[in-house]
Amino acid sequence: MIKLSNSSVLKIEEICDRYKDEPTPLMMILSDIQNEYGYIPLEVQELVSRRTGISVAEIYGVVTFYSFFSLTPKGKYVIGCCLGTACYVKGAQQVIDKFSEILEIKPGETTKDGLFTLDALRCIGACGIAPAVSISGTVYPKMSVDQVPKIINEYRSREAQA
């Protein structure tokens, strides 16, 4: 259970008020909150409900239905492994298993250091370059198990230099 700071409450209320004249404001509100804080925990959903009159059940349904919303904090680097049909038949399961092994997390989890989140995605629309992996917006085409350690080391090196 998180405790929202006064400044966070004011910011979330401001986001809600920004869309008060929209006929269907929920997706815009949740998107802005996700972009601002990186996730949308229950306490925030309750605040949005009080401010907008939209039920917590509806808000929770939207947050859990769309994969770009999250109930928990994401890592600095979000690794999305496509497991759609084209990627799957070209070895995507082995690729995500390798990421999972190296990072010591399962899909949907974040590393203890907060650096990586591993997500299994259904389709990222990159079937022609299968298997595809997206890391914080950068798409890696034709991924192989052999490439995974190198990519993880590159991101860890960036952090060590920062």
N, C-alpha and C positions, 0 to 999 in steps of 0.2 A: 504494500500500500504506500503510495507516494503522498507527500504533502506538498501541495502547490503553493509556491510563494505568491505573495501579493502581486508582484510584477507579472508573474505568469498568468494569474487570474485576469488581470487587467488586459494583458495581451490577447488572451483567448476571447474575452468579451469583445474586444475591439475587432477581432477577426469575425466573430459572429455578427456584430453590428454592421460590418462592411457589406454584408449580403442580405440585410434585413428586407430589402425591397425586391429581392429575387423570388420568383415563384417556387423554385426548387433549389434552395441554397446549400443543402447538406454536402454534396460532393465538393463544392468549392471551399466550404468551411473546413472540412476534413483534410482536403489537399493542402490548404495553407497551414493548418496545424501540423500536419505530417512534415511539411517542408521546414517549419520553424523549429520543431522539437525532435523530429526523427521517429516519433511513434505517438500512439494515441491510447494511453491507458484508460481504464474504467473511470477514474476520477475526472479526467478531462471530458469523457463522453457524458458524464453526469452534469458537468458544468455547461456543456453545449446544449444538453437537453433542457436545463433550467432556463437558459438564455433564449432558446429558439422555440420551445414548446414541442419539439420533436422527441418522441419517446426514446428512452435509452435502448429499448429492444430494437427499434429501427436503426439507430446509430450503430449499435453493436453488430447488427446484421450486415450493414454496409461495410464496416471496418473489417469484419472477418471474411466477407465475400471477395473483396478485391485484394489481390496479392500485393499491390503497391502500398497498402496501409499495413501498419504493424501495431500489435498490442504491447510489444516489448522493444527496448532499444536495439538498434541495429549496430553492427560494427562499423568502423570507419570505411572499410571496403566490403561491399556486399557482392558476394560471388553467386551468380545465378547460373546454374547448370540446366540447360534445356533438356528435358526428358520427353519432348514431343516425339512422335513416331519416327520422323526422319533422323533425328539425333540419336534416339534410342537404338535403332537398328545399326547405327554406325559406331556404337560403343560408349554412349553418354553415361550409362550406368557405371561402367568401370571408371570413367573420368570422375564422376561425383564421389564414387567410393574412394578414390585416391585422395581427393581433396579432404574428405572426411577423415581418412587415416592420418594424413600429415597434420591436419589442424586439430585432431582429436575432438571433433564435434560431429554431431549428426545434422542432417539438413533441418533447417529451422532454428538452429542454435548459433550462438555467438561465442567466440573464443574468450577465455577468461581475461585476456588483456584488452578486450574490446576492439581488437583490430579487424577481425574478420567475422562475417556472418555468411553462412552457407545456406542457399535456398535452392530447392528443386523447383524448376519452372516447367509448365506444361508445353508452351510453345512461345518462342520469341520471334517467330517469323523469319528465321534465318536458315530455312531448310536446305538451301543451295550450298551452304558452307558447314553442313552438319559434320560432326557434333559441334555445337556452338556454346560458348561460355561468355557471360557478360560479367565484368567486374567494374562496378560503379560507373557504368555507362560505356566502358570500352569493351567491344566485342572481340573475342578471340575465336577465329574460324578454325574448323577442322582440328579440334583439340584431340590430343592423344594423352594417354596416361603418362608417357615419358615427359611431356611438357609441364605437367602440374608442379613438380618440385621447383623447377626453374622459375615459374611464374610466382609462386609463393615467396621464394627467396628474393625476387626482384622487389616485391612490395615490402617485405621486411627490411631490405636494404634502404629503401626510401625513408622508412621510419627511423632507422638508425642514423641517417644523415640529417634528418630534420631537427 
